[in-house]
Amino acid sequence: MAVRDIRVFGDPVLRKVCDPIGEIDDGVRALVADLCDTVAFDGRAGLAATQIGHGVRAFSLNIDGEVSYVLNPEIVALEGEPVPTGEGCLSVPDLWFDVMRYPRATVRGIDLDGAEVVISGEGLLAQALQHECDHLDGKLYLSRLDRETRGEAMRRIRTSTWF
């Protein structure tokens, strides 16, 4: 459908806990198309609905060039010991920090036909699943940083050209 503008830090929609999707209608189909179109660029691993201004539980992924989506995703398993993982966010441009993430994650949700979808993986996929579910719970990855690093991130945000 369309590539949408990304909402950035400071936009209240990014702090909203998203509502589950009920009926799958043309609006939901259009949202999924927009999520998939908007994530389908090199360097973009995932995109939550809140990042394009919609407060519903949906996200898209772009892992190894394969674009997918999940509606009403929930993390059902996190495995291993959390490890520092370099992470950025389209809603916090130009910043990159280590965040503690589980090395393996599984998400369950549905597709546009209402069929169950289970996505499980390691590495970038596990990181993206956790990151996008955080977005749908109204959390940016900055909230997972230790106090000192979060302070540094906030200083860099305040002096950025996009804020």
C-alpha positions as CSV (number, residue, x, y, z in Angstrom):
1,M,0.0,0.0,0.0
2,A,2.4,2.7,1.2
3,V,5.6,3.5,3.0
4,R,4.7,5.4,6.1
5,D,6.7,8.0,8.2
6,I,8.3,6.6,11.3
7,R,7.2,8.2,14.6
8,V,10.2,9.2,16.7
9,F,11.0,9.4,20.4
10,G,8.7,11.9,22.1
11,D,5.6,11.0,20.2
12,P,3.1,9.8,22.7
13,V,1.9,6.9,20.6
14,L,5.2,5.1,21.2
15,R,4.4,4.9,24.9
16,K,0.9,3.4,24.4
17,V,0.2,-0.1,25.3
18,C,-1.5,-1.5,22.2
19,D,-4.9,-2.9,21.9
20,P,-5.5,-6.4,20.5
21,I,-6.8,-6.6,17.0
22,G,-10.4,-7.9,17.0
23,E,-12.0,-8.2,13.6
24,I,-9.7,-8.5,10.7
25,D,-11.1,-6.1,8.2
26,D,-9.9,-4.0,5.3
27,G,-8.3,-1.5,7.7
28,V,-6.2,-4.2,9.3
29,R,-5.2,-5.6,5.9
30,A,-4.1,-2.1,4.8
31,L,-2.1,-1.7,8.1
32,V,-0.3,-5.0,7.4
33,A,0.5,-3.9,3.9
34,D,1.8,-0.5,5.2
35,L,3.9,-2.3,7.9
36,C,5.4,-4.7,5.3
37,D,6.1,-1.9,2.8
38,T,7.7,0.3,5.4
39,V,9.9,-2.4,6.9
40,A,11.1,-3.7,3.5
41,F,14.3,-1.6,3.3
42,D,17.9,-2.7,4.0
43,G,18.8,-2.2,7.6
44,R,15.3,-2.5,8.9
45,A,14.7,-5.7,11.0
46,G,11.2,-4.9,12.4
47,L,8.5,-2.3,12.7
48,A,5.7,-2.1,15.2
49,A,2.3,-0.6,14.4
50,T,2.9,2.2,17.0
51,Q,5.9,3.3,15.0
52,I,3.5,4.3,12.1
53,G,0.9,5.7,14.5
54,H,-1.4,2.8,15.1
55,G,-2.1,1.6,18.7
56,V,-2.8,-2.0,17.8
57,R,-0.9,-5.2,18.3
58,A,0.8,-5.9,15.0
59,F,4.4,-5.8,13.7
60,S,6.3,-6.6,10.6
61,L,9.8,-8.2,10.3
62,N,12.5,-8.0,7.6
63,I,15.0,-10.8,8.5
64,D,17.5,-11.8,5.8
65,G,15.4,-10.1,3.2
66,E,12.2,-12.0,4.1
67,V,9.3,-9.8,5.1
68,S,6.6,-11.1,7.4
69,Y,4.1,-9.9,10.0
70,V,2.3,-11.1,13.1
71,L,-1.0,-9.8,14.5
72,N,-1.7,-10.0,18.2
73,P,1.8,-11.3,19.0
74,E,2.7,-12.5,22.4
75,I,6.1,-13.8,23.6
76,V,5.5,-17.4,24.7
77,A,9.1,-18.4,25.3
78,L,12.5,-16.8,26.1
79,E,15.4,-19.1,26.3
80,G,19.0,-18.9,27.4
81,E,20.7,-16.3,29.6
82,P,20.3,-12.7,28.4
83,V,23.4,-11.3,26.7
84,P,24.4,-7.8,25.7
85,T,23.2,-7.2,22.2
86,G,23.8,-4.2,20.0
87,E,20.5,-2.6,19.2
88,G,19.1,0.5,17.5
89,C,15.5,1.6,16.7
90,L,13.9,3.4,13.8
91,S,12.1,5.6,16.4
92,V,15.4,6.6,18.0
93,P,17.5,7.3,14.9
94,D,21.3,7.2,14.9
95,L,21.7,5.7,18.4
96,W,23.0,2.2,19.1
97,F,23.5,0.6,22.5
98,D,23.9,-2.8,24.0
99,V,20.6,-4.1,25.5
100,M,20.2,-7.4,27.4
101,R,18.3,-9.8,25.2
102,Y,17.5,-13.5,25.4
103,P,19.3,-15.4,22.6
104,R,16.2,-17.4,21.6
105,A,12.6,-16.2,21.5
106,T,9.2,-17.5,20.4
107,V,6.2,-15.4,19.5
108,R,2.7,-16.7,18.9
109,G,0.0,-14.6,17.1
110,I,-2.3,-14.8,14.0
111,D,-2.2,-13.9,10.3
112,L,-4.8,-12.1,8.2
113,D,-6.8,-15.3,7.9
114,G,-7.0,-15.7,11.7
115,A,-4.7,-18.8,11.5
116,E,-2.1,-19.2,14.3
117,V,1.4,-18.1,13.5
118,V,4.4,-19.2,15.6
119,I,7.8,-17.6,15.0
120,S,10.8,-18.8,16.8
121,G,14.4,-18.0,16.3
122,E,17.9,-17.0,17.5
123,G,20.1,-14.0,16.9
124,L,18.6,-11.1,15.0
125,L,15.2,-12.8,14.8
126,A,15.1,-13.3,18.5
127,Q,16.2,-9.8,19.1
128,A,13.6,-8.3,16.7
129,L,10.7,-10.4,18.3
130,Q,11.6,-9.0,21.7
131,H,12.1,-5.5,20.5
132,E,8.8,-5.3,18.6
133,C,6.8,-6.9,21.4
134,D,8.3,-4.2,23.7
135,H,7.0,-1.5,21.3
136,L,3.5,-3.0,21.5
137,D,3.7,-2.8,25.3
138,G,4.6,0.9,25.1
139,K,8.3,0.4,25.7
140,L,11.3,1.7,23.8
141,Y,14.6,-0.2,24.1
142,L,16.0,2.8,25.9
143,S,14.0,1.7,29.0
144,R,16.2,-1.5,29.1
145,L,19.4,0.5,29.4
146,D,21.2,0.9,32.7
147,R,20.9,4.3,34.3
148,E,24.2,5.7,33.1
149,T,23.8,4.5,29.5
150,R,20.2,5.8,29.5
151,G,21.5,9.2,30.6
152,E,24.0,9.2,27.7
153,A,21.2,8.2,25.3
154,M,19.0,11.1,26.5
155,R,21.8,13.6,26.1
156,R,22.4,12.4,22.6
157,I,18.7,12.6,21.8
158,R,18.4,16.1,23.1
159,T,21.2,17.3,20.9
160,S,20.1,15.3,17.8
161,T,18.8,17.1,14.7
162,W,15.6,15.0,14.6
163,F,14.4,15.7,18.2
